[in-house]
Amino acid sequence: MQLCRHLRWKGHSHDAAELAEFQLTFARNQVPYSCLHTCQPWGPDDELAAPEACNDSRPCYQPSPLVALRLS
């Protein structure tokens, strides 16, 4: 799973106690996402800010430390 460090979502600051709960946040995809660069639902390249869209194919992408800590 790729996750950009600039992607934000409702509840981002609340650390999930369970890995499954963390993963369900993305599986449900029911929360609004925004980019920390723009504070909008799109990134600096004017593309959608969402887990499935914010990946290493975009010039603004930087890997999130959450992936290494929580999903490995």
mmCIF file of the N, C-alpha and C atoms, coordinates in Angstrom:
data_MODEL
# 
_entry.id   MODEL 
# 
loop_
_atom_site.group_PDB 
_atom_site.id 
_atom_site.type_symbol 
_atom_site.label_atom_id 
_atom_site.label_alt_id 
_atom_site.label_comp_id 
_atom_site.label_asym_id 
_atom_site.label_entity_id 
_atom_site.label_seq_id 
_atom_site.pdbx_PDB_ins_code 
_atom_site.Cartn_x 
_atom_site.Cartn_y 
_atom_site.Cartn_z 
_atom_site.occupancy 
_atom_site.B_iso_or_equiv 
_atom_site.pdbx_formal_charge 
_atom_site.auth_seq_id 
_atom_site.auth_comp_id 
_atom_site.auth_asym_id 
_atom_site.auth_atom_id 
_atom_site.pdbx_PDB_model_num 
ATOM 1   N N  . MET A 1 1  ? 0.839   -1.179 0.000   1.00 0.00 ? 1  MET A N  1 
ATOM 2   C CA . MET A 1 1  ? 0.000   0.000  0.000   1.00 0.00 ? 1  MET A CA 1 
ATOM 3   C C  . MET A 1 1  ? 0.881   1.238  0.000   1.00 0.00 ? 1  MET A C  1 
ATOM 4   N N  . GLN A 1 2  ? 0.628   2.131  -0.941  1.00 0.00 ? 2  GLN A N  1 
ATOM 5   C CA . GLN A 1 2  ? 1.315   3.412  -0.953  1.00 0.00 ? 2  GLN A CA 1 
ATOM 6   C C  . GLN A 1 2  ? 0.414   4.424  -0.248  1.00 0.00 ? 2  GLN A C  1 
ATOM 7   N N  . LEU A 1 3  ? 1.005   5.266  0.551   1.00 0.00 ? 3  LEU A N  1 
ATOM 8   C CA . LEU A 1 3  ? 0.254   6.287  1.261   1.00 0.00 ? 3  LEU A CA 1 
ATOM 9   C C  . LEU A 1 3  ? 1.125   7.530  1.325   1.00 0.00 ? 3  LEU A C  1 
ATOM 10  N N  . CYS A 1 4  ? 0.612   8.641  0.822   1.00 0.00 ? 4  CYS A N  1 
ATOM 11  C CA . CYS A 1 4  ? 1.383   9.879  0.790   1.00 0.00 ? 4  CYS A CA 1 
ATOM 12  C C  . CYS A 1 4  ? 1.337   10.555 2.157   1.00 0.00 ? 4  CYS A C  1 
ATOM 13  N N  . ARG A 1 5  ? 2.455   11.083 2.575   1.00 0.00 ? 5  ARG A N  1 
ATOM 14  C CA . ARG A 1 5  ? 2.527   11.750 3.874   1.00 0.00 ? 5  ARG A CA 1 
ATOM 15  C C  . ARG A 1 5  ? 1.708   13.031 3.910   1.00 0.00 ? 5  ARG A C  1 
ATOM 16  N N  . HIS A 1 6  ? 1.299   13.561 2.763   1.00 0.00 ? 6  HIS A N  1 
ATOM 17  C CA . HIS A 1 6  ? 0.541   14.801 2.707   1.00 0.00 ? 6  HIS A CA 1 
ATOM 18  C C  . HIS A 1 6  ? -0.968  14.570 2.647   1.00 0.00 ? 6  HIS A C  1 
ATOM 19  N N  . LEU A 1 7  ? -1.395  13.325 2.536   1.00 0.00 ? 7  LEU A N  1 
ATOM 20  C CA . LEU A 1 7  ? -2.813  12.996 2.501   1.00 0.00 ? 7  LEU A CA 1 
ATOM 21  C C  . LEU A 1 7  ? -3.390  13.072 3.913   1.00 0.00 ? 7  LEU A C  1 
ATOM 22  N N  . ARG A 1 8  ? -4.503  13.770 4.054   1.00 0.00 ? 8  ARG A N  1 
ATOM 23  C CA . ARG A 1 8  ? -5.173  13.895 5.343   1.00 0.00 ? 8  ARG A CA 1 
ATOM 24  C C  . ARG A 1 8  ? -6.620  13.474 5.196   1.00 0.00 ? 8  ARG A C  1 
ATOM 25  N N  . TRP A 1 9  ? -7.202  13.001 6.296   1.00 0.00 ? 9  TRP A N  1 
ATOM 26  C CA . TRP A 1 9  ? -8.596  12.584 6.304   1.00 0.00 ? 9  TRP A CA 1 
ATOM 27  C C  . TRP A 1 9  ? -9.142  12.795 7.694   1.00 0.00 ? 9  TRP A C  1 
ATOM 28  N N  . LYS A 1 10 ? -10.446 12.836 7.797   1.00 0.00 ? 10 LYS A N  1 
ATOM 29  C CA . LYS A 1 10 ? -11.082 12.999 9.099   1.00 0.00 ? 10 LYS A CA 1 
ATOM 30  C C  . LYS A 1 10 ? -10.651 11.852 10.000  1.00 0.00 ? 10 LYS A C  1 
ATOM 31  N N  . GLY A 1 11 ? -10.150 12.176 11.151  1.00 0.00 ? 11 GLY A N  1 
ATOM 32  C CA . GLY A 1 11 ? -9.678  11.159 12.068  1.00 0.00 ? 11 GLY A CA 1 
ATOM 33  C C  . GLY A 1 11 ? -8.206  10.830 11.896  1.00 0.00 ? 11 GLY A C  1 
ATOM 34  N N  . HIS A 1 12 ? -7.513  11.517 10.999  1.00 0.00 ? 12 HIS A N  1 
ATOM 35  C CA . HIS A 1 12 ? -6.096  11.243 10.745  1.00 0.00 ? 12 HIS A CA 1 
ATOM 36  C C  . HIS A 1 12 ? -5.267  11.351 12.022  1.00 0.00 ? 12 HIS A C  1 
ATOM 37  N N  . SER A 1 13 ? -5.599  12.295 12.883  1.00 0.00 ? 13 SER A N  1 
ATOM 38  C CA . SER A 1 13 ? -4.794  12.510 14.080  1.00 0.00 ? 13 SER A CA 1 
ATOM 39  C C  . SER A 1 13 ? -5.070  11.494 15.187  1.00 0.00 ? 13 SER A C  1 
ATOM 40  N N  . HIS A 1 14 ? -6.098  10.683 15.007  1.00 0.00 ? 14 HIS A N  1 
ATOM 41  C CA . HIS A 1 14 ? -6.412  9.652  16.003  1.00 0.00 ? 14 HIS A CA 1 
ATOM 42  C C  . HIS A 1 14 ? -5.748  8.348  15.588  1.00 0.00 ? 14 HIS A C  1 
ATOM 43  N N  . ASP A 1 15 ? -4.834  7.875  16.375  1.00 0.00 ? 15 ASP A N  1 
ATOM 44  C CA . ASP A 1 15 ? -4.127  6.643  16.066  1.00 0.00 ? 15 ASP A CA 1 
ATOM 45  C C  . ASP A 1 15 ? -5.011  5.442  16.376  1.00 0.00 ? 15 ASP A C  1 
ATOM 46  N N  . ALA A 1 16 ? -5.243  4.633  15.400  1.00 0.00 ? 16 ALA A N  1 
ATOM 47  C CA . ALA A 1 16 ? -6.062  3.436  15.593  1.00 0.00 ? 16 ALA A CA 1 
ATOM 48  C C  . ALA A 1 16 ? -5.282  2.410  16.408  1.00 0.00 ? 16 ALA A C  1 
ATOM 49  N N  . ALA A 1 17 ? -5.932  1.840  17.377  1.00 0.00 ? 17 ALA A N  1 
ATOM 50  C CA . ALA A 1 17 ? -5.282  0.842  18.224  1.00 0.00 ? 17 ALA A CA 1 
ATOM 51  C C  . ALA A 1 17 ? -5.082  -0.465 17.471  1.00 0.00 ? 17 ALA A C  1 
ATOM 52  N N  . GLU A 1 18 ? -5.923  -0.736 16.524  1.00 0.00 ? 18 GLU A N  1 
ATOM 53  C CA . GLU A 1 18 ? -5.878  -1.984 15.775  1.00 0.00 ? 18 GLU A CA 1 
ATOM 54  C C  . GLU A 1 18 ? -5.539  -1.717 14.312  1.00 0.00 ? 18 GLU A C  1 
ATOM 55  N N  . LEU A 1 19 ? -4.681  -2.521 13.742  1.00 0.00 ? 19 LEU A N  1 
ATOM 56  C CA . LEU A 1 19 ? -4.334  -2.404 12.332  1.00 0.00 ? 19 LEU A CA 1 
ATOM 57  C C  . LEU A 1 19 ? -5.579  -2.539 11.454  1.00 0.00 ? 19 LEU A C  1 
ATOM 58  N N  . ALA A 1 20 ? -6.479  -3.441 11.801  1.00 0.00 ? 20 ALA A N  1 
ATOM 59  C CA . ALA A 1 20 ? -7.691  -3.656 11.014  1.00 0.00 ? 20 ALA A CA 1 
ATOM 60  C C  . ALA A 1 20 ? -8.539  -2.386 10.967  1.00 0.00 ? 20 ALA A C  1 
ATOM 61  N N  . GLU A 1 21 ? -8.615  -1.665 12.075  1.00 0.00 ? 21 GLU A N  1 
ATOM 62  C CA . GLU A 1 21 ? -9.387  -0.418 12.114  1.00 0.00 ? 21 GLU A CA 1 
ATOM 63  C C  . GLU A 1 21 ? -8.758  0.628  11.198  1.00 0.00 ? 21 GLU A C  1 
ATOM 64  N N  . PHE A 1 22 ? -7.435  0.696  11.202  1.00 0.00 ? 22 PHE A N  1 
ATOM 65  C CA . PHE A 1 22 ? -6.708  1.619  10.334  1.00 0.00 ? 22 PHE A CA 1 
ATOM 66  C C  . PHE A 1 22 ? -6.990  1.302  8.866   1.00 0.00 ? 22 PHE A C  1 
ATOM 67  N N  . GLN A 1 23 ? -6.944  0.033  8.509   1.00 0.00 ? 23 GLN A N  1 
ATOM 68  C CA . GLN A 1 23 ? -7.176  -0.377 7.124   1.00 0.00 ? 23 GLN A CA 1 
ATOM 69  C C  . GLN A 1 23 ? -8.627  -0.152 6.696   1.00 0.00 ? 23 GLN A C  1 
ATOM 70  N N  . LEU A 1 24 ? -9.575  -0.297 7.615   1.00 0.00 ? 24 LEU A N  1 
ATOM 71  C CA . LEU A 1 24 ? -10.983 -0.080 7.292   1.00 0.00 ? 24 LEU A CA 1 
ATOM 72  C C  . LEU A 1 24 ? -11.266 1.370  6.920   1.00 0.00 ? 24 LEU A C  1 
ATOM 73  N N  . THR A 1 25 ? -10.485 2.291  7.465   1.00 0.00 ? 25 THR A N  1 
ATOM 74  C CA . THR A 1 25 ? -10.633 3.698  7.098   1.00 0.00 ? 25 THR A CA 1 
ATOM 75  C C  . THR A 1 25 ? -10.557 3.853  5.587   1.00 0.00 ? 25 THR A C  1 
ATOM 76  N N  . PHE A 1 26 ? -9.613  3.139  4.966   1.00 0.00 ? 26 PHE A N  1 
ATOM 77  C CA . PHE A 1 26 ? -9.430  3.233  3.527   1.00 0.00 ? 26 PHE A CA 1 
ATOM 78  C C  . PHE A 1 26 ? -10.403 2.345  2.765   1.00 0.00 ? 26 PHE A C  1 
ATOM 79  N N  . ALA A 1 27 ? -10.739 1.216  3.309   1.00 0.00 ? 27 ALA A N  1 
ATOM 80  C CA . ALA A 1 27 ? -11.657 0.304  2.627   1.00 0.00 ? 27 ALA A CA 1 
ATOM 81  C C  . ALA A 1 27 ? -13.045 0.923  2.496   1.00 0.00 ? 27 ALA A C  1 
ATOM 82  N N  . ARG A 1 28 ? -13.478 1.609  3.532   1.00 0.00 ? 28 ARG A N  1 
ATOM 83  C CA . ARG A 1 28 ? -14.801 2.252  3.493   1.00 0.00 ? 28 ARG A CA 1 
ATOM 84  C C  . ARG A 1 28 ? -14.802 3.441  2.550   1.00 0.00 ? 28 ARG A C  1 
ATOM 85  N N  . ASN A 1 29 ? -13.697 4.177  2.519   1.00 0.00 ? 29 ASN A N  1 
ATOM 86  C CA . ASN A 1 29 ? -13.550 5.352  1.652   1.00 0.00 ? 29 ASN A CA 1 
ATOM 87  C C  . ASN A 1 29 ? -14.736 6.299  1.804   1.00 0.00 ? 29 ASN A C  1 
ATOM 88  N N  . GLN A 1 30 ? -15.205 6.480  3.037   1.00 0.00 ? 30 GLN A N  1 
ATOM 89  C CA . GLN A 1 30 ? -16.373 7.305  3.301   1.00 0.00 ? 30 GLN A CA 1 
ATOM 90  C C  . GLN A 1 30 ? -16.016 8.624  3.974   1.00 0.00 ? 30 GLN A C  1 
ATOM 91  N N  . VAL A 1 31 ? -14.756 8.968  4.025   1.00 0.00 ? 31 VAL A N  1 
ATOM 92  C CA . VAL A 1 31 ? -14.358 10.211 4.674   1.00 0.00 ? 31 VAL A CA 1 
ATOM 93  C C  . VAL A 1 31 ? -13.772 11.157 3.636   1.00 0.00 ? 31 VAL A C  1 
ATOM 94  N N  . PRO A 1 32 ? -13.916 12.450 3.857   1.00 0.00 ? 32 PRO A N  1 
ATOM 95  C CA . PRO A 1 32 ? -13.309 13.391 2.910   1.00 0.00 ? 32 PRO A CA 1 
ATOM 96  C C  . PRO A 1 32 ? -11.797 13.424 3.086   1.00 0.00 ? 32 PRO A C  1 
ATOM 97  N N  . TYR A 1 33 ? -11.091 13.487 1.986   1.00 0.00 ? 33 TYR A N  1 
ATOM 98  C CA . TYR A 1 33 ? -9.644  13.567 2.003   1.00 0.00 ? 33 TYR A CA 1 
ATOM 99  C C  . TYR A 1 33 ? -9.207  14.949 1.551   1.00 0.00 ? 33 TYR A C  1 
ATOM 100 N N  . SER A 1 34 ? -8.043  15.360 1.998   1.00 0.00 ? 34 SER A N  1 
ATOM 101 C CA . SER A 1 34 ? -7.465  16.614 1.535   1.00 0.00 ? 34 SER A CA 1 
ATOM 102 C C  . SER A 1 34 ? -5.949  16.457 1.475   1.00 0.00 ? 34 SER A C  1 
ATOM 103 N N  . CYS A 1 35 ? -5.328  17.397 0.801   1.00 0.00 ? 35 CYS A N  1 
ATOM 104 C CA . CYS A 1 35 ? -3.875  17.408 0.660   1.00 0.00 ? 35 CYS A CA 1 
ATOM 105 C C  . CYS A 1 35 ? -3.302  18.476 1.585   1.00 0.00 ? 35 CYS A C  1 
ATOM 106 N N  . LEU A 1 36 ? -2.273  18.140 2.318   1.00 0.00 ? 36 LEU A N  1 
ATOM 107 C CA . LEU A 1 36 ? -1.653  19.088 3.228   1.00 0.00 ? 36 LEU A CA 1 
ATOM 108 C C  . LEU A 1 36 ? -0.990  20.243 2.477   1.00 0.00 ? 36 LEU A C  1 
ATOM 109 N N  . HIS A 1 37 ? -0.587  20.008 1.236   1.00 0.00 ? 37 HIS A N  1 
ATOM 110 C CA . HIS A 1 37 ? 0.009   21.080 0.432   1.00 0.00 ? 37 HIS A CA 1 
ATOM 111 C C  . HIS A 1 37 ? -1.015  22.173 0.112   1.00 0.00 ? 37 HIS A C  1 
ATOM 112 N N  . THR A 1 38 ? -2.232  21.758 -0.239  1.00 0.00 ? 38 THR A N  1 
ATOM 113 C CA . THR A 1 38 ? -3.241  22.701 -0.722  1.00 0.00 ? 38 THR A CA 1 
ATOM 114 C C  . THR A 1 38 ? -4.381  22.955 0.260   1.00 0.00 ? 38 THR A C  1 
ATOM 115 N N  . CYS A 1 39 ? -4.544  22.072 1.247   1.00 0.00 ? 39 CYS A N  1 
ATOM 116 C CA . CYS A 1 39 ? -5.684  22.117 2.182   1.00 0.00 ? 39 CYS A CA 1 
ATOM 117 C C  . CYS A 1 39 ? -7.017  22.044 1.421   1.00 0.00 ? 39 CYS A C  1 
ATOM 118 N N  . GLN A 1 40 ? -6.991  21.337 0.316   1.00 0.00 ? 40 GLN A N  1 
ATOM 119 C CA . GLN A 1 40 ? -8.158  21.153 -0.533  1.00 0.00 ? 40 GLN A CA 1 
ATOM 120 C C  . GLN A 1 40 ? -8.252  19.666 -0.917  1.00 0.00 ? 40 GLN A C  1 
ATOM 121 N N  . PRO A 1 41 ? -9.373  19.256 -1.537  1.00 0.00 ? 41 PRO A N  1 
ATOM 122 C CA . PRO A 1 41 ? -9.499  17.856 -1.946  1.00 0.00 ? 41 PRO A CA 1 
ATOM 123 C C  . PRO A 1 41 ? -8.700  17.517 -3.208  1.00 0.00 ? 41 PRO A C  1 
ATOM 124 N N  . TRP A 1 42 ? -7.763  18.357 -3.577  1.00 0.00 ? 42 TRP A N  1 
ATOM 125 C CA . TRP A 1 42 ? -6.872  18.093 -4.708  1.00 0.00 ? 42 TRP A CA 1 
ATOM 126 C C  . TRP A 1 42 ? -5.455  18.486 -4.307  1.00 0.00 ? 42 TRP A C  1 
ATOM 127 N N  . GLY A 1 43 ? -4.507  17.894 -4.991  1.00 0.00 ? 43 GLY A N  1 
ATOM 128 C CA . GLY A 1 43 ? -3.104  18.160 -4.712  1.00 0.00 ? 43 GLY A CA 1 
ATOM 129 C C  . GLY A 1 43 ? -2.574  19.335 -5.513  1.00 0.00 ? 43 GLY A C  1 
ATOM 130 N N  . PRO A 1 44 ? -1.280  19.652 -5.368  1.00 0.00 ? 44 PRO A N  1 
ATOM 131 C CA . PRO A 1 44 ? -0.681  20.759 -6.098  1.00 0.00 ? 44 PRO A CA 1 
ATOM 132 C C  . PRO A 1 44 ? -0.673  20.549 -7.614  1.00 0.00 ? 44 PRO A C  1 
ATOM 133 N N  . ASP A 1 45 ? -0.879  19.321 -8.049  1.00 0.00 ? 45 ASP A N  1 
ATOM 134 C CA . ASP A 1 45 ? -0.956  19.032 -9.489  1.00 0.00 ? 45 ASP A CA 1 
ATOM 135 C C  . ASP A 1 45 ? -2.401  19.051 -9.994  1.00 0.00 ? 45 ASP A C  1 
ATOM 136 N N  . ASP A 1 46 ? -3.329  19.541 -9.153  1.00 0.00 ? 46 ASP A N  1 
ATOM 137 C CA . ASP A 1 46 ? -4.762  19.650 -9.473  1.00 0.00 ? 46 ASP A CA 1 
ATOM 138 C C  . ASP A 1 46 ? -5.462  18.305 -9.656  1.00 0.00 ? 46 ASP A C  1 
ATOM 139 N N  . GLU A 1 47 ? -4.855  17.236 -9.182  1.00 0.00 ? 47 GLU A N  1 
ATOM 140 C CA . GLU A 1 47 ? -5.482  15.914 -9.226  1.00 0.00 ? 47 GLU A CA 1 
ATOM 141 C C  . GLU A 1 47 ? -6.101  15.595 -7.863  1.00 0.00 ? 47 GLU A C  1 
ATOM 142 N N  . LEU A 1 48 ? -7.036  14.667 -7.851  1.00 0.00 ? 48 LEU A N  1 
ATOM 143 C CA . LEU A 1 48 ? -7.761  14.264 -6.651  1.00 0.00 ? 48 LEU A CA 1 
ATOM 144 C C  . LEU A 1 48 ? -6.831  13.817 -5.528  1.00 0.00 ? 48 LEU A C  1 
ATOM 145 N N  . ALA A 1 49 ? -7.147  14.224 -4.308  1.00 0.00 ? 49 ALA A N  1 
ATOM 146 C CA . ALA A 1 49 ? -6.453  13.728 -3.116  1.00 0.00 ? 49 ALA A CA 1 
ATOM 147 C C  . ALA A 1 49 ? -7.276  12.590 -2.527  1.00 0.00 ? 49 ALA A C  1 
ATOM 148 N N  . ALA A 1 50 ? -6.792  11.376 -2.679  1.00 0.00 ? 50 ALA A N  1 
ATOM 149 C CA . ALA A 1 50 ? -7.459  10.177 -2.175  1.00 0.00 ? 50 ALA A CA 1 
ATOM 150 C C  . ALA A 1 50 ? -6.421  9.068  -2.098  1.00 0.00 ? 50 ALA A C  1 
ATOM 151 N N  . PRO A 1 51 ? -6.617  8.080  -1.227  1.00 0.00 ? 51 PRO A N  1 
ATOM 152 C CA . PRO A 1 51 ? -5.614  7.021  -1.082  1.00 0.00 ? 51 PRO A CA 1 
ATOM 153 C C  . PRO A 1 51 ? -5.263  6.320  -2.389  1.00 0.00 ? 51 PRO A C  1 
ATOM 154 N N  . GLU A 1 52 ? -6.266  6.086  -3.234  1.00 0.00 ? 52 GLU A N  1 
ATOM 155 C CA . GLU A 1 52 ? -5.993  5.374  -4.486  1.00 0.00 ? 52 GLU A CA 1 
ATOM 156 C C  . GLU A 1 52 ? -5.321  6.262  -5.530  1.00 0.00 ? 52 GLU A C  1 
ATOM 157 N N  . ALA A 1 53 ? -5.341  7.576  -5.318  1.00 0.00 ? 53 ALA A N  1 
ATOM 158 C CA . ALA A 1 53 ? -4.768  8.499  -6.296  1.00 0.00 ? 53 ALA A CA 1 
ATOM 159 C C  . ALA A 1 53 ? -3.415  9.074  -5.868  1.00 0.00 ? 53 ALA A C  1 
ATOM 160 N N  . CYS A 1 54 ? -3.154  9.114  -4.588  1.00 0.00 ? 54 CYS A N  1 
ATOM 161 C CA . CYS A 1 54 ? -1.917  9.718  -4.074  1.00 0.00 ? 54 CYS A CA 1 
ATOM 162 C C  . CYS A 1 54 ? -0.838  8.645  -3.966  1.00 0.00 ? 54 CYS A C  1 
ATOM 163 N N  . ASN A 1 55 ? -0.117  8.456  -5.077  1.00 0.00 ? 55 ASN A N  1 
ATOM 164 C CA . ASN A 1 55 ? 0.902   7.411  -5.123  1.00 0.00 ? 55 ASN A CA 1 
ATOM 165 C C  . ASN A 1 55 ? 2.164   7.943  -5.791  1.00 0.00 ? 55 ASN A C  1 
ATOM 166 N N  . ASP A 1 56 ? 3.139   7.081  -5.963  1.00 0.00 ? 56 ASP A N  1 
ATOM 167 C CA . ASP A 1 56 ? 4.450   7.523  -6.452  1.00 0.00 ? 56 ASP A CA 1 
ATOM 168 C C  . ASP A 1 56 ? 4.463   7.926  -7.927  1.00 0.00 ? 56 ASP A C  1 
ATOM 169 N N  . SER A 1 57 ? 3.329   7.866  -8.597  1.00 0.00 ? 57 SER A N  1 
ATOM 170 C CA . SER A 1 57 ? 3.279   8.350  -9.979  1.00 0.00 ? 57 SER A CA 1 
ATOM 171 C C  . SER A 1 57 ? 3.103   9.870  -10.040 1.00 0.00 ? 57 SER A C  1 
ATOM 172 N N  . ARG A 1 58 ? 2.849   10.482 -8.901  1.00 0.00 ? 58 ARG A N  1 
ATOM 173 C CA . ARG A 1 58 ? 2.643   11.932 -8.847  1.00 0.00 ? 58 ARG A CA 1 
ATOM 174 C C  . ARG A 1 58 ? 3.913   12.635 -8.362  1.00 0.00 ? 58 ARG A C  1 
ATOM 175 N N  . PRO A 1 59 ? 4.203   13.805 -8.909  1.00 0.00 ? 59 PRO A N  1 
ATOM 176 C CA . PRO A 1 59 ? 5.437   14.499 -8.529  1.00 0.00 ? 59 PRO A CA 1 
ATOM 177 C C  . PRO A 1 59 ? 5.459   14.988 -7.079  1.00 0.00 ? 59 PRO A C  1 
ATOM 178 N N  . CYS A 1 60 ? 4.299   15.171 -6.467  1.00 0.00 ? 60 CYS A N  1 
ATOM 179 C CA . CYS A 1 60 ? 4.214   15.680 -5.098  1.00 0.00 ? 60 CYS A CA 1 
ATOM 180 C C  . CYS A 1 60 ? 4.261   14.567 -4.047  1.00 0.00 ? 60 CYS A C  1 
ATOM 181 N N  . TYR A 1 61 ? 4.249   13.318 -4.461  1.00 0.00 ? 61 TYR A N  1 
ATOM 182 C CA . TYR A 1 61 ? 4.186   12.174 -3.542  1.00 0.00 ? 61 TYR A CA 1 
ATOM 183 C C  . TYR A 1 61 ? 5.438   12.056 -2.685  1.00 0.00 ? 61 TYR A C  1 
ATOM 184 N N  . GLN A 1 62 ? 5.219   11.837 -1.392  1.00 0.00 ? 62 GLN A N  1 
ATOM 185 C CA . GLN A 1 62 ? 6.276   11.462 -0.456  1.00 0.00 ? 62 GLN A CA 1 
ATOM 186 C C  . GLN A 1 62 ? 5.701   10.349 0.411   1.00 0.00 ? 62 GLN A C  1 
ATOM 187 N N  . PRO A 1 63 ? 6.422   9.245  0.552   1.00 0.00 ? 63 PRO A N  1 
ATOM 188 C CA . PRO A 1 63 ? 5.885   8.123  1.329   1.00 0.00 ? 63 PRO A CA 1 
ATOM 189 C C  . PRO A 1 63 ? 5.619   8.500  2.785   1.00 0.00 ? 63 PRO A C  1 
ATOM 190 N N  . SER A 1 64 ? 4.535   7.998  3.291   1.00 0.00 ? 64 SER A N  1 
ATOM 191 C CA . SER A 1 64 ? 4.169   8.253  4.681   1.00 0.00 ? 64 SER A CA 1 
ATOM 192 C C  . SER A 1 64 ? 4.902   7.302  5.615   1.00 0.00 ? 64 SER A C  1 
ATOM 193 N N  . PRO A 1 65 ? 5.349   7.794  6.766   1.00 0.00 ? 65 PRO A N  1 
ATOM 194 C CA . PRO A 1 65 ? 5.948   6.898  7.754   1.00 0.00 ? 65 PRO A CA 1 
ATOM 195 C C  . PRO A 1 65 ? 4.930   5.938  8.357   1.00 0.00 ? 65 PRO A C  1 
ATOM 196 N N  . LEU A 1 66 ? 3.632   6.240  8.224   1.00 0.00 ? 66 LEU A N  1 
ATOM 197 C CA . LEU A 1 66 ? 2.596   5.343  8.744   1.00 0.00 ? 66 LEU A CA 1 
ATOM 198 C C  . LEU A 1 66 ? 2.644   3.969  8.094   1.00 0.00 ? 66 LEU A C  1 
ATOM 199 N N  . VAL A 1 67 ? 2.985   3.927  6.817   1.00 0.00 ? 67 VAL A N  1 
ATOM 200 C CA . VAL A 1 67 ? 3.027   2.648  6.116   1.00 0.00 ? 67 VAL A CA 1 
ATOM 201 C C  . VAL A 1 67 ? 4.093   1.752  6.713   1.00 0.00 ? 67 VAL A C  1 
ATOM 202 N N  . ALA A 1 68 ? 5.268   2.286  6.940   1.00 0.00 ? 68 ALA A N  1 
ATOM 203 C CA . ALA A 1 68 ? 6.361   1.485  7.507   1.00 0.00 ? 68 ALA A CA 1 
ATOM 204 C C  . ALA A 1 68 ? 6.063   1.059  8.936   1.00 0.00 ? 68 ALA A C  1 
ATOM 205 N N  . LEU A 1 69 ? 5.414   1.930  9.692   1.00 0.00 ? 69 LEU A N  1 
ATOM 206 C CA . LEU A 1 69 ? 5.155   1.629  11.098  1.00 0.00 ? 69 LEU A CA 1 
ATOM 207 C C  . LEU A 1 69 ? 3.965   0.706  11.295  1.00 0.00 ? 69 LEU A C  1 
ATOM 208 N N  . ARG A 1 70 ? 2.925   0.885  10.496  1.00 0.00 ? 70 ARG A N  1 
ATOM 209 C CA . ARG A 1 70 ? 1.673   0.207  10.778  1.00 0.00 ? 70 ARG A CA 1 
ATOM 210 C C  . ARG A 1 70 ? 1.370   -0.968 9.880   1.00 0.00 ? 70 ARG A C  1 
ATOM 211 N N  . LEU A 1 71 ? 1.877   -0.965 8.656   1.00 0.00 ? 71 LEU A N  1 
ATOM 212 C CA . LEU A 1 71 ? 1.436   -1.977 7.715   1.00 0.00 ? 71 LEU A CA 1 
ATOM 213 C C  . LEU A 1 71 ? 2.521   -2.973 7.338   1.00 0.00 ? 71 LEU A C  1 
ATOM 214 N N  . SER A 1 72 ? 3.662   -2.916 7.992   1.00 0.00 ? 72 SER A N  1 
ATOM 215 C CA . SER A 1 72 ? 4.712   -3.866 7.644   1.00 0.00 ? 72 SER A CA 1 
ATOM 216 C C  . SER A 1 72 ? 4.678   -5.064 8.569   1.00 0.00 ? 72 SER A C  1 
# 
